[in-house]
Amino acid sequence: MVFGMRGRELEGLLPTGCAPVREQLRLGEANAAQYLRERGLLHPGEEATVEAAGEGNINWVRRMRISPHGRSLVVKQARPALERFPEYQVTTERIVFESRYYEVARPSDLDGLLPHVLDFDECERVLILEDLGDAERLDEALGRGYDGRGAAQALGRFLGRVHAATREAPALAEQFHNNAMRRLHGDHIFVLPFRENSFPLSPRLRARAEQVWKDADLVARADAAYARYLTPQGALIHADVQAGNVLLANSGPKLLDAEIAHVGDPAFDLGTLIAHLCVAALASRRSSPGLVRAAWSAYLEAADAASLRFEDVARYAAIELLRRTIGAARLRAVERDEAGVAVLEAAARWIRRPPPSCEALESPAI
């Protein structure tokens, strides 16, 4: 998740189980090892060093290398100011919802897609996870021609199981009352790319973007999808199933960064995933190599989701593709003008008239 506007402030909820009697402990190189020791994660005779881990756009994220036994773990702390965009003040409770998502979704994770949680400190907003080392990101792998059908199947199957297990569970909506992150994320998907903005675009792409901003029908369809996205019913959704949040570990794909998790439309999870599975093919104006079909078929088999229409999934996918082309979080696959225009044209077509099936979506003629 990347942010593109300045000065936006969202009021967060107070910690669920901790009274705000003092300032949050800010972890850093000077105190991280002692913190691990106090949490029982650093044993007598062990020492820890701090290393960078990932991009850390939103949270403070570091790898802790522990000697002499050679083990390591990842420490993630949510702070009011975003790590890479300190002009944003966003609720730190986002990491509570991430931890809660892992807990609720874990029984459905039969293939081991979720990272192991080693510790969660709700008061200090610190989540400690297994270290996946130098596992490659799925988006980078797909960009070099990786056959991602196995990963697509695993992700579709996992989402199907989670959605089936949490479908129509009213109590979950209160446990995942994650409105601040849901709206901030939603604004960057459904609103900002469809209105005039100052995101950096080439002259050619900006000209195409201006056509989108003036297209009342297209904007209205995005607004309708946003209203559906905001409806707090359906199932527990991860809400950010982008390829950049999937690491290809030796044991299989791992899905990370569930800080936008909430109860909502299952089609949104599938649409986001499908957008990222097909963007490389769309950018080169070729048919997709079966990735969408792999994810969709695995999802249907796991979820028994007779009521889920592929058209709804495809419209969410199209909106995600559009915002990743002319919004704040552009993908590497659309950096060239020719690629960006190809993806934008497909996205606009699909928003108006979503493909009725995954076979139709994967066809180069659609």
N, C-alpha and C positions, 0 to 999 in steps of 0.2 A: 504494500500500500504506500503510495507516494502522494504528497500534498502539493498543491499548486497555487493556493491563494494565501495571502498574508493576513495577519491580524484576526484570524478566526479563533474564537475561544469557546470552549464547551465546558460547562460546569459538570464535574464528576460527582458520583455518589460517594458517600463516606464509606470507609472500610467496613465490611460486613461484620467482622468480629473484633475490631480494634478501635478503641476510642482515640481520636486525634489529639493526643495530649502533648506531642512533641513533633519536631520536624522529622521527616523521613531520613533514615540512615542512607547516605549516598555511598555506594560501593565504589572503590577505585583500587589502583595498584597498591596503595599503602595499607588498606584494611581488608581486602578481599580474603586473604589467607586466614586472618584471624576470624573473620565472619564464618568461613567454612569450618574452622575448628570449633567455634561455639555451636554450630548446627550439627556437630557430630560427623562431619564429612571429611575431616582431616584428622588423621590419627597420630598418636605420639611418634615422633621420629620422622614424620613426613613434612615436606616443604612444598609450597605451591608457587608457581609463577603465572603471571597473567599474559595472555596473548589475545590478539584480535580474532574475532570469529564472525564471519559473515559481514554484511553491509551495515546492519544496525541502524536502519532508517528511523525507526520508531523508539526502540528501547536500547538501553545500555546492555550490550551483549559481549561477553568475553569467554574465551576458553581458559580453563585453569589446568595447567599441566602439573601433575603431582609426582614428585620423586621421593624415594628412589624406586618406586614400584612401577613407574611408567604409565599409570592410569591418568585419565583426564575426564573432565566434565565441562558442561557449558552453563554459565550463570547469566540469567536474563533478569534485569530489573526494569520495571515500568516507573517512569518519573513524570511529573506533571508537564515538563517541557520535553518535546520530542527530541531525540538524540541528534538527528540531522537537520531538523527544522525547529529550532528553539523558539521561534515566534509563535508556535502553536502550543496552547495549553489544553491538554486532553486528559480526561479522567484516567487515573492510574488503575482504576478497577478493571480495566481491560484485561489485565493479566490474571485477575481472579476468574473472569469468564473463560480465559484460555485454559487455566488449570481445571476448571469445572468441566469444560468440554472433554478434555482427555479422560476425566473420571467417568463421565456419563457415557461416552462413546466406547470406552475400553471393552466392555463385554461384547460389543459387536465387532471388535477388531480381531477377527479370527486369523488374519494374514499378517498381523504385526506391522501395520502402517503407522501407528502412532509412536512417537518417541517415548522412551521410558522416563517417567518423572521420578527423580531421586529425592526431591524435597520441595516444599512450597511454604514460603513464609508470607502469609497474607498481610501481616502488619507492615512489613518492609517492602512488600510487593516484589518479592524475589522468587523466581521459578528456576529450579536447577534440573537440568536435563542430561541425559546421556549424550556423549560426544560422538557425533557421526563422522568425525575426522574430515577428510577432504572429499567426501562424497560429492559427485557432480550434480548440479541442478538439472532438473528435467528440461527446462527451456534451453539451456546451453547444449544438452545432449541432442535434443530435437533439431537444433540449429546446425549441428554437424552431421545430420543424417541418421541418427540413432533410430532403430526400430522400437518404437515406444508402445507397441500393442500390448505387451505384457503389463507394463506399468498402467496403461489406460484401463485394462481389464481390472487390475487390482484396485485402482481408485474408484472405478464405477461400482465394483462389488462392495467395497467398504461403504461408500455413500449410501448405496441401496440398503445395506443392513442397518446402518444408523438411522436412516429415515424411517424404515419399517418399524424399528424398535421404539421410536420416539413419536410416532405419528399420533396426532390427536391426544396429547398428554398435557392437559391444562396446567398442571403444577410446574411443568418445565418453563412455561412462559415467565413465571415469576422468578425462577432461579436464573434465568438468562434475560433479565430486564436490561439489556445492553443497548439502550436507545441512543446514547451519545455516539458510540462507535458506529452503530448501524446507520445513523443519519449522516455522520461525517463521510463514511464510506459511500453511502448512497448518493450524496451530493456530487461526489467526484465521478460517479458512474452515470447517473441519470440526468443531472442538471448542468453542471459546468461545461461539459463538452458540447452541449446543445444550445448554449448561449454564447454571445460574444465574450471573448476572454483574451488574455494576453499571453497564453502559453506559447513558447517559442516554436514556430512552424516555418517551413520554407515558404516562399511566395506561392509556389504551386499548390501546396497543401492548404495554405491559408485561404486561397481562393475557393478551394473545395469546401473548406470548413465554413466559409461565409455562406455558401449555398445551403448547408445544413442549418445554420442559425436562422435563415430566412424561410425555411420550409416548415410552415405551421403544422402540417399533417404529421411530419416526422417527429417534431417536438411533442405534439400531443400524444403520440404513441409511446414515446419515452416517458412522459409524465404518467400515463396510465400504468406502465410497467413499474414505475417507482411506487405508485400507490399500492400496487399488489405486493411489491417487495417489503413495504412497511407494515403490512398486515401481520399481526403477531399470532399467526396460527399456521398449522401445517405439520412441521417436524423440526427437530433440532438440526440446524444447518451450520456448517463451518463458515460459509460466507466469503471465503477468500481462497478458493481452490484453484489458484493460478499455478502455472508450471514452475514459477520461481520459488514457490513454497514447497516444492517436492524435491527431496534429495534422493538420489539413486544409490543407496547403501548396498553393501555386499549381500545383505539379507533381503533386499527388495526395496521398493519405494517407501519413503517416509514422508508423511504429510505434517507440516509444521504450521506455526503462527495462526492459532485459532482465536485470536483476540477480538474478532468481530462476531464470534459465534452468538446466535440467537435463535429463537423459534420463529420460523418463517416459511417461505415458499421453497419446497424441495427442488423445484425446477431451476431456481437460481444457482444452486450448487452445481447442477449438471450443466447449465448454460455456461457458467464461468469456466469449468473444466473443458468443455467442448471448444470454446473459443480459443483456448490456448493450445489445444491439440491440433487445430486446423489452420492456425494463423500462418505457419510457414508455407503450407501448400497454397493458401490464398494469395500470399505475397508474391509467389512465383507463377500464379495463374495456372496451377495444375491440380489434378485431383488429389484428395487426401489418401494416404496409404492405409486405409482401414482403421485409423485410430478412433474416429468417432463411433464407428460401428462396434468396435471392441468395447469401448466404455459404456455405450448405451445398452448393448445386449447384456453385459455383465450386470449393469444396474437393474434392468428389468427382471432378470432372473433372481437377484437377491432381494429386491424390494416388493415384488408382486404388485407393482404400481399401475394397476389398470386405469386409474383416473388421471395419470400424468400424460399430458399430450406433448408430443415432440415439438409441435409448433410453438408452445410456450417456452420450452427449453431453447429452441432455436432463436426466438426473439431475444431472450436474455443474452445468448451467445453473441448475437449481432450487436447489441448495445455495448457489450464488453469489448468487442472488436473495434467499434467506433471510438470508444473512449481511450483505447490503447493506441489509437492512431492519431487523434487530434486532441486528446485530453492531457492531463498532467503526468500520466505514467506511461509514456510511450515505450513500446517494445523495440528491441534491437532489430527484430524481423521487419519492421516497417520504417527503418531509418532512411532507406533510399526512396526518393519521390515515387518511382514507378511502383515499388512495393506498397507504399502507403496509399496511393491512389487505388490500387487493385483491392486492397483490404477495405478501404472506405466505401468503394462502390458496392462490394458484396454486402457489407454491413447495412448500408442504406436499403438495398433491395430486400434483405431478409427482415429488417424491421417492419417494412410495409407488408411483405408477403413471406412469412417464414416458411422454409422448406418443410414439407409434411412428413419427411422421414429422414433417417440418417443417410440412406442411400442417395436421396435427392441432394442433401447437403454436401455430400462428398463428390458429387458430380461436377466436373469443371464447367458445365454448361449452366448451372443454376445461378 
